Amino acid sequence: MGILSRFGTDESGATATIFAVTLVPILGLAGAALDYSRAASFRAALQTASDSTALMLAHEAGGNTEAQLQAKGRAYFDGLMPPRYRALVGDVAVRKTPRTVEVAADGDMDAAILPVIGIRTMPVAAGSTVQWGVRRIELALVLDNTGSMASAGKLTELKKASKSLLDALAAVAAKAEPGSIKVSLVPFATQVMVPTSEKNAAWLDFGNATLKTALRTTKGAWTGCISDRDDPYDTGDVAPSTSAPKTLYPAAKCQYGTLQTVRPLTDDFNGLKASIDGMTANGNTNITIGIAHGLSTLSPGLPYGGAVAFGDKDTDKFMIVLTDGDNTENRFGDSVAKMNQRTRAACETAKSTANGVRLYTIRVINGNASLLRDCASTTDMYYDVSNAAELNPVFQKIAGEIAAIRLTH
């Protein structure tokens, strides 16, 4: 056999040749597993930082423009990324819509082994979307302004606590969509008071046939007081109608003319605080009328309006009822037991599935503990305060719970 023939049939170097040919894809596969594992870790870090940044920006979206959120977002994002990945991050884009904050981040990771098959970098991206400003809060402050509140510093401490609650909610509102947190104020004794400018309102009744003679008044003499509606409308929120006179609100002579007027839902927190500062202690206790008008301020209908509809999926409604005494007087001359029945009925109406109000109750030193405990939505939403100085931490706790519900539901 000639030399050329032997060369053509010699297989002594075939193994080395085959190994050399197959080594490249083997290294490529091994490199792919390693590099893709590293890229997956980088992407997980990107996603975690993106999620956290979006949540943080959602809390500030109401008070910042998209450009401001962009600057804050990059700073938050860089602080959240593990140091080993920070230099690999490329763009961090923040987009603000009327209802969401969106964060999108990307980066490139240098491949360690994949370059042997021509892949030098691995692009990685992550993104998050968080809602902001979707949940609205409507809160009714129903506050006892009766004569006994003048003792033991109760009214003084109530004013401090109520204003601190408003300050806490105002701080949350400043970072949210305008008008997303609104509060009403219902100071009560045996009656409540509204502005006399309402004297021609169709929901008022100046000729209530069952109102006691001593309580009757005329438009010209009326100073703004309203007594309980006729039974059974005194415990609910049935809309007033001239075609059903018993549903109207009886304009009455003021038994105690020092009440502050009811303030419908508003985000004018300074105005609310001014009204609270003007509260004085005078008169007897009718818890039912306070709760009934508190519920009316949370209703979209008359006499107050301005609320969203009950059952609105984007709105949480709350009521805080504070008193230091037992029921002692209503327009019907009821016994205490009968007045307590009316109060329980008003509480049940507020908490009903149809209305869905979350009801907090606070007893200050004196009052019917079992009645107020039962009126609260849950037992842990009832507070029994033995010292008026304890009111401020109670109101701050409630404010924190309301703010937390707004951000998490």
N, C-alpha and C positions, 0 to 999 in steps of 0.2 A: 504494500500500500504506500502511495506517495505521501510526501509531507503535507501536501494540501488536503489529501483525503483524510489523513489522521487528524488534522486540525478541525476538519468539519465534524468529525465524530467524537472528539474529546469532550467529556462532560465534567472534568475534575474541578472547574471553577464555577459550576452552575449554582451551587448553594449560596455562595457569597453574592453572586449577581442577583439572584431572586430575593435574598434578604435585603439587599440594598434597595431594590425596587419597591419592596413592600414596607420598608421602614417608615417612609414619609407618611402614608395614610395612617399607620398605627400611631405615630407620634401626633398626627393631626387629631385623631379621635381622642387620645389621652389628653391632649392639650385643650380640646373643646370642653371636655368634662370639667377640667380644672378651671378654665377661664370662665365658663358659663356659671360655675358655682360662685366664683368671685363676683361676677356681674349680678347674680341673684342677691347676694348680700348687699351690694351697693344699692340695688333697686329697693330692697326692703328698707334701708336707711332713708332713701329718698322719700318713700311712701310715708313712713312714720313722721318725718319732718314736715311733709306736705300736709298730712292730716292735722298735726298739732298746730301748724301755722294757720291753717284755715279756721280752726276752732278759736284761736286767739283773736284773729282778725274779725270774726263774726261778732265778738263782743264789742268791737270798736267801730263797726261799719256805719252805725247811724251818725256818728260825729266826725267822720273822715271822708275825704274824697278818695277816688280810686288811686290818684297819684300818691296821696299820703299813705294809703294802705299798701301801695307797692313798695314804698321806702321802708315802712315798718315790717312788711312781710319778708323782705330780703334779710333784714337784720335778725328777725325771729328765726328764719330758716337756717341761716348760717350758724346761729347759736345752738340750734338743735341737732345739726349734723355732727356725727363723730369726727374727730380731728383727722383721722386717716382718709376720710372721703371728702373733706371740705374743699380741697383744691380741685377735685374732679367735677364739681357742680358747675354747670353752664348757666343757662337762664332760669330765673324764678319769676314767673309772670303771675300777677294778681289781677283778677277781673271782678268788678263789683256790679251786680245787677240789682234791681229793686228788691229782690228776695234772697239772693245768694251771694256768697263770696267763693270764688273759684281760684285755686292755686295750682299752677302747672310748673313742674321742674324737670330739667333734663341734665344730662352730663355724659361724658365719654370716659370709658375705662380702657387703659392700654392693655392689650392682650399680652400674656407672658409667653405662650407657646404657639398660639395660633398663627403668628407671623410666618411659620414654616409653610403654611398653606395659603399665605397671602392676606390673612386677616390681621390687621394691626391694631384697630380700636373697636370697641363694642359700645354702641350708643344705648343709653338707658334713660327711661322717662317714668314719671309718676304724676298723679294729679288727684285733687280732692275738691269736693263741693259741699259747702255747709250753708244751711239756711240761716238767715238773720232777720230779726224784726217781724217774723211771721206771727208770733203769739202776742196778742194784746191783753192787757190787764185792765179790768174795771173793778174798782174797790169802793165800797160804801163804808164811811166811818159813821157809825151810829152811836152818839155819845150822850150820856146822861148829864143833863144840866140842872138837876133838881137841887133843892136847898141843902140837902145833906152832903152834897159834893163840896160844900164850903169847909167842911170839917177835916181835920187830920191831914191837911195839905193835899187832899185828893184832886181838886180842880187844878191847883198849881202844877202838880206832877203830871196830871193828864195832859195839860197844855205842852209841857216839855216833851213828853213821850210822843204825843201825836205829831209834833213838829219834827222830832228826830226821825220818825217813820217817814214823813214826807220828804225830808232831806235825803234819806237813804234811797227812796224810790226815784227822786229827782236825779240822783247820780246815775242810776241805771237808765233812766229815760234819756239822759244826755248822750248816751252811747247807742241809742236805739233809734228806730224810725220815729219821726215826730208824731205825737198823738198816740203812741203805742201804750202808754200808761196814763190812765185817768182816774181821778178820785173824786167822790162826792162827799159832802159833809151834812149830817142830819143831827143837829142838836135837838134834844127832846126833853120835855117835862110831862105834863098831861096833854099838851098840844105840840104842834110844830108851827113854825112861822115861815111865810113866803113873802116876797116883796109885794107891797100894796099896788104896784104897777100891774099886777095880775088881776085886779078887781073885775075886769070885764071878760076874763077867760071863761069859756063855755063849760069848763070842767068844775067851776065853782058853783055852789048852791047857797044863795042868801035866803032861801025860804024853806029850809028843811023842817018838815012838819013834826019830826020827833025830837028835834033839838030842844033842850030845856030852855025855858023862857029867859033865864039868867044868862044864857050863852048866845042868844040871838043878837044879830047886829044888822046894820044896813051898809050898802056900798060906801056911803059918805062917811060913816063912822068907823068902818073896818080898818084895823091896824095890822092886818096880815096873818092873824092866827087861824089855824085849821084844827078842827076837832076830828075825832074818829068818824070814819064813814059808817053808814048804816050797816047793821049786821045782815048778812055775813061778809060784806065786802070790806070790812075793817081789817080783815086778816089776810087779804090777798092782793092781787094786782090786776083784777078785772078792769079793763079800760073804762073810764068814765064816759057816759053817753047821756045826752039830754033826753033821749027817748026812754031811758031807764033811770029816773031821778035818784033811786037809792044808790046808784053807783057814783054819784057826784060827791065832791069833797065839800063838807059843810064849812062855809066861812063863819067864824065865831068871834065873839068878844074875847079878848085875851084875858085869861085868868092871871097870867104873869107876863108882863109886856117886855121882859128883858131878854128873851130868847134871840139868839142869832138866827138869821134866815137860813133855810136849807140852800146849800150850794149844789146845783146839778153837776154831773160829771165834767171835770175840767183837768187840763194839764197846767193850769196856772197855780203852781205850788205856792208861790208867794202870796197870792190872793187867799188861798186856803189857810195859810198860816196866819194871815191877818184876821180872818174870821175866827180862828181858834183863839187867838189872843183876846178877842172881844167877848168870849163866852163868859157868862156869869151864872152863879148858882141860885136858883129860886124855884119854888113850887114842888108839887108832888110827882109821883112816878107812874108813868104809863108806858111800859116797855113795848107793848104791842104797837103803838102808833109809831114809835121809832123804827121798829123792824119793817112795818108796812111801808113807810116812806123810804127807808133804805132800799127796799126791793123796788119801789117805783123809780128811784134814781138809776137803777140798773136796767130799767125797761126802756125800750125804744119809744114807747107810747107816752101819752099824757099822764100826769101833769108836767113831767120834767123833760123827757126826751133826751136825745144825744147819745144814747147807748146803742150798741149793736144788738141784734136780735138774740134772744135766748137760744142756746143750742148752736150758735155760730162756732164752727170747728176751729177757728183761729183765735178765739177769745176765751179767757178764763175770768170768771166773775167771783168776787169775794165780798164778804161783809164782816166787819168787826163791830160787835155790840158790847159796849161797856156800861155797867151800872153798879151802883153801890147800895141798891135798896130793893125792897119788895114792891110789887105792884100795889099802889094805894088808891088810885083814882082814875076813872075814865068818864066819858060823857054819859054812860048808861047807869052810873051808880052801882056797878056790879060789886059783888063780894070779891075778896082777894082770890078765892078759889076759882071763881068764874073768870076773873081777869087773867089768872094764870093759864086757864084753858085757852083763852084767846091768844095769849103769847105763844103757847105751844103750837097752835094752829098756824100762826104767822111764821114761826120757824120752819114748820114742816112744808109750808108753801114755798118758802125761799129755797129749801134744800131739795125740793121735788125734782124728779127726773126732767120734768118740762123746763124748769128754771135753772137747775144745776148750780146754784150759788154755794160756794164753800164758806161755811159760817164759823167764824171764831167768836167765842164769848169770853168776857172777862168780868169776874166778880171782884170788886174792890172793897175789902174788909167786911162789908155787910151785903145782904141780899140772899135770894133763894138759890142755894148752890145746886140743888138737884134740878131745878128748872133750867138754869143756865147750862149745866152740864149736858142735859138732854137736848137743849137747843143747838149746841155745837154739832158740826158735821161728824166729828169723831171725838172720843174722849180726850185725845191729846191736843185738840184744838180748843179746849176749855182751860182757862187759867184762873186760879184762885189766889188773889194777891192779898196778903195780910198786912202789907205796909205799902203806902202810896209810892214810896221811893223805888219799889220794885217794878213800877209800870214801864220805865224806860227800857230795861233789858227785855221785858216781855214784848214790847212793840218792836224793838230791834230784831228779836228772833222771828217775829211774824213777818217783818219786812224782808228778812233774809230768805224765809221760806217762799214767799211770793215771788221774789226775784229768781230763786232757783227753779221754781216751777215754770216760769216764763222761758228760761234758757234750756230746759231739759225736755219739755213736752212738745 
